[in-house]
Amino acid sequence: MDKMSPSKNISVLILKADQLYAETLRRLTLAVLPHASIRVAANIASASLTLTEGAADLLLTGVGSSLGGDVFELLANVSGSPALIRRVLVVTSHREHRQLAVLRRLSIQGVFDSVSETPEQFKAALRHVMDGQLYWSQSFLDLLRHYALEPNSPSHLLSNSEQLVLSVIGDGSDDNEASAKLGITPATVSTVRRNLHRKLGLRHRGELVRLAAQTGYVRFTPAGVVRPGFALLAAACSRRGQVHAGSVVA
């Protein structure tokens, strides 16, 4: 990937719900790219609208549930289209296996750990990305290695279709509710549910909900349930003919 000069008028889009956080990112970005033209969006809908008005050389974004949708779906769409976004640097504190695994598969240039690293390290990460290099915080790489060695993680034990069902019934939905959301029969949901309990060594529905939240398949927010990476998982299952999934609305 080509190197971008800090003297160039680079277009940056910051996607953060917390406006104080967004302002901090704006200032740090200007310290590295003093001539950057920076736009700020508080949610995914606003970011998508902003991109229709003009492409961005760099997207700085979190992956939190406060962004009003599935940011992983947005990243999958824009990271593969240089006409929309040339570079993506994710700035996050989320450490769930599910989130990190999805980020690892996306065509993005960097993932920065906002908990373990300093503002100066953020500037260094930004320089790496703008120089055409890839950047992953060492703490996240260490976590991915740890998860890769964890034999009982859902991503190791479950098929894509089972993970898809987990991301729906993981909010406590019963078989009929999950059937409507996934576009499969209640009997199929019931069968997969039994398989999940057996494979994951769980006895009760509450244990399944707790595991789904702990591993990042669902997030409970004031606005409703968010299922990170659900659309990508559904698309993977659809390509393999595993499970037909309809749209899920929390």
Solvent accessible surface area in square Angstrom, and as a share of the most:
residue,aa,sasa,rsa
1,M,127,0.57
2,D,76,0.39
3,K,141,0.60
4,M,7,0.03
5,S,53,0.34
6,P,67,0.42
7,S,81,0.52
8,K,92,0.39
9,N,107,0.55
10,I,0,0.00
11,S,25,0.16
12,V,0,0.00
13,L,1,0.00
14,I,0,0.00
15,L,0,0.00
16,K,21,0.09
17,A,35,0.27
18,D,78,0.40
19,Q,96,0.43
20,L,149,0.74
21,Y,71,0.27
22,A,2,0.01
23,E,56,0.25
24,T,68,0.40
25,L,3,0.02
26,R,80,0.29
27,R,158,0.58
28,L,27,0.14
29,T,0,0.00
30,L,52,0.26
31,A,61,0.47
32,V,14,0.08
33,L,2,0.01
34,P,79,0.50
35,H,104,0.46
36,A,14,0.11
37,S,55,0.36
38,I,36,0.18
39,R,66,0.24
40,V,63,0.36
41,A,1,0.01
42,A,42,0.32
43,N,58,0.30
44,I,24,0.12
45,A,76,0.59
46,S,41,0.26
47,A,0,0.00
48,S,45,0.29
49,L,113,0.56
50,T,19,0.11
51,L,12,0.06
52,T,109,0.63
53,E,130,0.58
54,G,28,0.27
55,A,52,0.40
56,A,2,0.02
57,D,20,0.10
58,L,0,0.00
59,L,1,0.01
60,L,0,0.00
61,T,0,0.00
62,G,3,0.03
63,V,2,0.01
64,G,18,0.18
65,S,29,0.19
66,S,82,0.53
67,L,4,0.02
68,G,64,0.61
69,G,32,0.31
70,D,30,0.16
71,V,4,0.02
72,F,1,0.00
73,E,75,0.33
74,L,17,0.08
75,L,0,0.00
76,A,32,0.25
77,N,92,0.47
78,V,4,0.02
79,S,20,0.13
80,G,60,0.57
81,S,31,0.20
82,P,99,0.62
83,A,81,0.63
84,L,63,0.31
85,I,3,0.01
86,R,76,0.28
87,R,1,0.00
88,V,1,0.00
89,L,0,0.00
90,V,0,0.00
91,V,2,0.01
92,T,5,0.03
93,S,55,0.36
94,H,52,0.23
95,R,80,0.29
96,E,43,0.19
97,H,22,0.10
98,R,14,0.05
99,Q,1,0.00
100,L,1,0.00
101,A,17,0.13
102,V,2,0.01
103,L,2,0.01
104,R,128,0.47
105,R,162,0.59
106,L,25,0.12
107,S,74,0.48
108,I,14,0.07
109,Q,20,0.09
110,G,0,0.00
111,V,0,0.00
112,F,7,0.03
113,D,0,0.00
114,S,39,0.25
115,V,101,0.58
116,S,62,0.40
117,E,28,0.12
118,T,70,0.41
119,P,81,0.51
120,E,110,0.49
121,Q,77,0.34
122,F,3,0.01
123,K,33,0.14
124,A,41,0.32
125,A,0,0.00
126,L,0,0.00
127,R,113,0.41
128,H,69,0.31
129,V,0,0.00
130,M,4,0.02
131,D,51,0.27
132,G,20,0.19
133,Q,87,0.39
134,L,130,0.65
135,Y,35,0.13
136,W,38,0.13
137,S,1,0.00
138,Q,104,0.46
139,S,29,0.18
140,F,0,0.00
141,L,35,0.17
142,D,70,0.36
143,L,43,0.22
144,L,29,0.14
145,R,135,0.49
146,H,104,0.46
147,Y,39,0.15
148,A,65,0.50
149,L,150,0.75
150,E,59,0.26
151,P,90,0.56
152,N,104,0.53
153,S,9,0.06
154,P,5,0.03
155,S,44,0.28
156,H,91,0.41
157,L,60,0.30
158,L,10,0.05
159,S,46,0.29
160,N,42,0.22
161,S,19,0.12
162,E,17,0.07
163,Q,13,0.06
164,L,0,0.00
165,V,0,0.00
166,L,0,0.00
167,S,4,0.03
168,V,0,0.00
169,I,0,0.00
170,G,0,0.00
171,D,31,0.16
172,G,34,0.33
173,S,6,0.04
174,D,55,0.28
175,D,35,0.18
176,N,104,0.53
177,E,85,0.38
178,A,0,0.00
179,S,14,0.09
180,A,86,0.67
181,K,45,0.19
182,L,0,0.00
183,G,42,0.40
184,I,28,0.14
185,T,77,0.45
186,P,56,0.35
187,A,72,0.56
188,T,56,0.33
189,V,0,0.00
190,S,29,0.19
191,T,60,0.35
192,V,20,0.11
193,R,21,0.08
194,R,148,0.54
195,N,43,0.22
196,L,0,0.00
197,H,31,0.14
198,R,163,0.59
199,K,72,0.30
200,L,24,0.12
201,G,65,0.62
202,L,33,0.16
203,R,205,0.75
204,H,116,0.52
205,R,108,0.40
206,G,44,0.42
207,E,45,0.20
208,L,0,0.00
209,V,32,0.18
210,R,129,0.47
211,L,33,0.16
212,A,0,0.00
213,A,38,0.29
214,Q,122,0.54
215,T,26,0.15
216,G,0,0.00
217,Y,6,0.02
218,V,1,0.01
219,R,24,0.09
220,F,111,0.46
221,T,29,0.17
222,P,153,0.96
223,A,109,0.84
224,G,25,0.24
225,V,30,0.17
226,V,25,0.14
227,R,15,0.06
228,P,5,0.03
229,G,0,0.00
230,F,20,0.08
231,A,33,0.25
232,L,50,0.25
233,L,10,0.05
234,A,15,0.12
235,A,42,0.33
236,A,14,0.11
237,C,0,0.00
238,S,73,0.47
239,R,180,0.66
240,R,147,0.53
241,G,68,0.65
242,Q,76,0.34
243,V,14,0.08
244,H,134,0.60
245,A,24,0.19
246,G,29,0.27
247,S,100,0.64
248,V,31,0.18
249,V,119,0.68
250,A,77,0.60
